[in-house]
C-alpha cells in the first residue's frame, strides 16, 4: 500500500489534508480520509487536535487493512505535528476502539410541546445576526460559553458560522444584557410543510444555544415563545454540553429525551493533556500507568498538584501505581465523561485499580463535553 497526501488547505486556525491509500501500483485508489488540525477545548484550555473524518474504502478493497494503514501513518506524525488528542465521529464504536479511541461525548436532543415554555416570559429583545459587529459579538459569547465545556472547537471571524443564511436555512439571533453587552445567542429554524391550502407546522428546531448567565439563557427560552401559534413543538438539538438547559425546563413529563453516542477521542500526548488539566486547589498525588499501542504515549506518569497547578513527569515502571488503564479507558476518564471512583472505574475494560486513587478522580471530575459542529 502507498499513502499519498493531497488537497491541502491551511489558515491560521485549521489545516486540512486528504489522505489516500493506493495499491502497490500507485494508481489504483483503495481508500481515503480527511485529516485536519485544529484547536479544541479541554479543562478551560485549547489543545492541538487531530480530527479524522470521511474515512472510506472501496468495497473491493475492504478487509485489507487500508484504514489501519492510515491510522498507523497519521499517528506517527503526532509528535512532529504536536497533536495532543484526536477526535472522530465513529460509524462503529467497537471498530475505532482498536485504534485507541473511546466515547467522550453524546448527542442529546430535547423535544417538548410549545406549551411547556409557559413558565418563561416572552422575550422579543433579540437581534438577527446580519452584520459583522453582531458576528463578533456572537463569537465573544461562544468563547465564554465554550470556556469550560470540553471539546468545543475554536471559532473565528472568517468562519462565517452565523451571518445571514439563505432562505430556508437556520437563522441566529443575539441577546444583549441591560448593560448592552452580548450575553447569549440562539440558532434556529422552522420545519413545516404545505398541505392543500396551508402550512402545517412540525418543529421549531434549535441548533445552537450559547449563554453566559441564567438571565441570558432565560431570554432564549422566552424568544422561543415568539413562535407560539406558528409551531407546536420545540426540538433542541445537540445540547449534551449544556445541562443548564434541562435545569430550566419544568414540564419533564412532556419532554422527550434522546441520547445518542456521538464523539470518540484518543489521547496522543499524555504529558501535554495532563498539563492542560485544571487541577484542584488542595494537594493531591497519583501515579497512573497507561497501556497503549503507541510507544510515545504508553508508560507510567506521576502527577503531584496543589494550588491549581501540577508537576507532571514520566517515570520508570516499578509496578507502583494507583491505577492502570488502556488508552480508550484513560481517554474517557480524563475527559470526565462519567463521574467515577475506584469502584466504578473497576468495571471499565482493562482498568486495574491498586488504590482508591482519590486524588486522580478528584482531578478529573465529570465535565460537560460536546460539540455543535460535525466534522
N, C-alpha and C positions, 0 to 999 in steps of 0.2 A: 504494500500500500504506500501511496505517496500523498503527503499533505501539501496543499498549496493555499496560501493566504492571499485574498484579493478583495476588491471592493472596499478599500479602506477609506474611512472618513474620520475627521477629528476636529474638535473645537476645544475651548477652554474647559469644558465640563464633561464631554462624552467622547470616547474613542471607540469606533466600531470597525469590525473586521468580519469578512466572510471566510470561513474555513471550509475547504473542500477536500474530500478524500477520493483519490483516483486509483484505478487499478495499476498494476506494475508497468503498464504501457504508457502511463502518464496522460492518457487521453480520455479514457472511459471514467466518467464521474460515478462514484458509488454512493457517496453520502455528502451531506453538507450541514452547516450550522452557523449561527451568528454568535460572535463573541464581542462583548462590549466592556469597557472600563468606565465606571462612574463612581460617584460617592454616595454612600447610604449612611443612615443614622445607626449608631449603636451607643446606648447609655449616655445620650446627650452629645456625642461627638460624631464627626464624619470619619468614615474609614473607606479606604480604597477598595472597590468592589468589582469583582468579575461577574458579569451576568452572561448566562448561556441560554440561547433560545433558538427556536426554529430548527431543531435537530431532526433530520430525516434521512432515511436510507432507501434507495430504490428497492422494490420488493425482491428483485432477482439477486440482490447482494446482501440481503439480511442474514443474520446469524453468522456473519463472518468477522465480527469484532470491529466494524467501522467506527461506531460511536465510541467504543472503548479507546480506539486509537486516537480519536480527537481529544478525549479527556486526558489521556496519558501525555500527549504533546502539549496541551494547554497548561496542565499542572506543572510541567517542567519549567514553564516561563514565570511561574508565580513569584519566585524570589527576585527575578530581574524586573518584572512589572510592578512589584510592590503591592500585590493584591493581599488584603487581609482576610477576605471572605469571598465566597462565591454563592450566587443565588440563581434559582431557576424555578419555573412553573412546570411541574412534572406531569407526564401523561400516566406514569405509574410510579408510586412511591417506592415500591419494593425494587423496581429496576434501578433507580438512581441511588438507592441506599448502598448498593455495591460500590459506588464511587465515593462514598463518604458523606452523602447528603442526608439530611433529616428534616422533617416538617418543623417549621418555626413560626408559621402564621396561617390563620384560617381566613376564609372569605365568609363574612356574616351578612345576612340580609334580614331586615325587619320589614314586615308587611302588616298594615293595620288600616281600618276604615278611617276616613277623614274625620269622622265624629270623635275619634279617640284623641283629637287635638283640642277638645273643648276646654281643657284646663289651661290653655295658653291664650293670652290676649292677642288679637290680630295685630300684625305689625307690617306696615307698608313702607317703612322708612329705610328701604334698601335701594341702592342704585345699580343699574345694569352696568356690567363691566364692558365698557365700549370705548375706552381711551387708555393711553399709555400711563397716565397718572394713576388711574384705578388699578391697572395691571400691577404696577409697582406696589401699590397698597395691598393688593391681594397676595402678592408674593411675600410681603412682610408678615402678613397674617399666617401664611403657610409655614414660614420659618419658625414662628413662635409656637404654632400648633404642633409641628413635627419634632420640636426640640427633644422631647423625652419619649418619643414613640419610635421604637426600633424599626429599622429597615427603610423608612421613608427616604426617597431619593431627593437629592439636592435639585432645586429648580432655579431657573434663571430667566432674565428678561427676554432673551431671544427664543425661549421655548414656546411662546405663543399658546400657552395652555388655556387661556381664558378669553382672549379677545373675541369680539362679537362673532358668533358662529353663523354658519349658513342656515337657511330656513329649514326647520325640522330638527336641527341639532340642539343639544342641551345648551342652556344659557347660564351665565354666572352672575350673581347679584352680591353686592358687598354691603356690609352694615358698619356704620361709624358710631362710636360711643358719644356721650354728651360732650366730651372734650374735642370731638372731631377727629379722633384717632381711629384708624381702621382696626376693627376688632373681630370680624367674622365674615365668612362668605359661604354661599351655597351654590352648587351647580346642579341644575335640574332640568327636566323636560317632560312634556305631556305625552301620554300614549293614548290614542283613541283611533276610531275608525268610522267611516261614513256608512250608514245603513239607511237605505231608501231615501229619506229626506232630511236626515240629521246626523250629527256626530254622536257616537256612543263612547262614553268615557271608559278607560281601562285603569290606568295608573298615573299618579304623579310620581315619576321616577327621580329619585335624588341620588346623584352620583358622588358628590363630594360635600362634606360639611366640615369646615375648619373654623375653629373658635378659640378664643383666648381667655374667656371668663364665663361663669354661669349666665350672666346677663346677655352676653353675646350669643350664646347657644340658644337661650330662650327666644331671642329675636328671630332666629332662623325657623324655629317651630311656629312662631307667630306669622312669619311670612308664608309658610305652607298653607295656613288657613285662608290666605287670599285666593286660593284656588277652590274654595268651597263653592258648590253649585255647578262647577265645571267638571270636577273629578271626584270620584267617591272613595278612591283607595290611594294610600301612600305606600311607596315601596322605597326604603332606604337601602341602597346597595353598599357593599364593601365598607362596613363600619366596625370590623373586628378590633381595630386600633382605637376605638372611641367608646369605651364603656359608659362615658358620661351621657351619651345619647339615651341609653337604656335607663339610666338613673332617673331621667326626667319624665319618662313615659309613666302614666298612671294606670292605664287600662290594659293590664298584662293579659287578661283572658281574651282580649280582642286582637292580640298581637301574635303573628306567626313568625317563628324564628327558624331560619335556615342557615345552617353552618356547614360549609364545605372545606375540606383541606385545600390549602392554596399554595404556599411558597415553601420551598426547601432551601436550606442553607448548608454551607460546608466551610469550615474554617481552613484557611490556607497559611495563616501565620499566627501561631498560638501566642507567642510573646506580645505581638502587637495588639491583639484583641484583648488580652488580659490587661495590657497597659491602657487601653481605651476605655476600660470599665470605670464607672463611677462608684467608688468604694465608700463604705460607711465611715463615720467619724471615729467610732470605737475601734480598738485594736483587734486585729484578727490575723490568723496564720493558718495556711493549709498547704499541703503538698498533693498534687494530682498527677497521676500517670495517664498519658494519652496514648492509646494504641491506634496506629494508622498505617495505611499502605505507603504513605509518603515519608521518606527518611527525614525531611527537613521539618516535619510537624510532630512526629511521634517522639515520645520521651517523657521525662519527669520534670515538672515545673513547680517551683516553690514560690509562694506569694506571701508577703507579710505587709499588712496595711494598717493605717491609722490616719486620722485627720483627713480622710477623703483621698489620700494618695497611697501608692503601693510600690514596694520593691519587688521586682519580678526577675527570676533567674532560672535558667535551665540547669539542672543538676544531674549527677550520676545516679543511675538506678541502683539503690541499695536495698530495695524491697520495702522501704519505709515510706508509706504514703497514706493519705486519708481515704482516697478513693481512686479507682482505676476505671477508665471509660473508653470505649471505642469512639472514633471521631463522630459518627452520627449522633450518639447519645450526648457526647460532650458538647457539640454544637447546640443541641436543643437545650441543654442545661444553661449554657452561657447566655442564650437569648431569652431565658426566662419564659419559655412557652407555657410551662406549668409552675405552680408553687410546689417546691419539692423539699423533702427532708430525707434523711438516710433511709427511712423505712420505704417511702415511695420510690426513691431512686433505685432501690434494690430490685424493683420489678422491671427496670429498663434493661433491654437486651444487652448483655455483655458488661454491665456495670458491676463492679465489685467494691463493696464498702468495707473498709478496715476500721474506721472510727465513725462517730456520728457526723463528722465533717460540718459541724455547725457554722464555723467561720466561712466555709465555702458557700453554703446555701444562704447565709446572710448577705454575702457579697453579690449573689446572683438571684435576686428575688423574682417573682413573676412580674413581667413587664408587658406593656401594650405593644404588640407587634402588628404591622400591616403596611399596605401599600395601595395607593389609589391607582397607579399605572399598571398596565400589563406589559411585559417585555418579552 
